[in-house]
Amino acid sequence: MAWITIAAMYFITWWVVLFAVLPFGVRSQDENGSTEGGTDPGAPVLPRLLMKMMWTTIISAIVFDVLYGLIFSGIVSFDGLVKMFGVPEL
């Protein structure tokens, strides 16, 4: 597998995990009782983005290792995924 394919797989995995991690622990201004004028009541009080990016990196590394292991061992192949999802061959 080419290094660009590996980098693309990790990049996609990282972004999917980020969007899964973003809502964890978020309290809105409305829930906190401190709505400021001119802001949306659903805006987060303290988003903690750096902490979430750290957890995203850790979780996505684990998920990527599992995916890479499945593909490298031959249990899952790109050709098998193409057939499974019914993508027409060129």
Protein Blocks (a to p, Z undefined) as FASTA:
>chain_A
ZZklmmmmmmmmmmmmmmmmmmgopacfklnopacehiafkbcfblolmlmmmmmmmmmm
mmmmmmmmmmmnomacfklmmmmnopacZZ
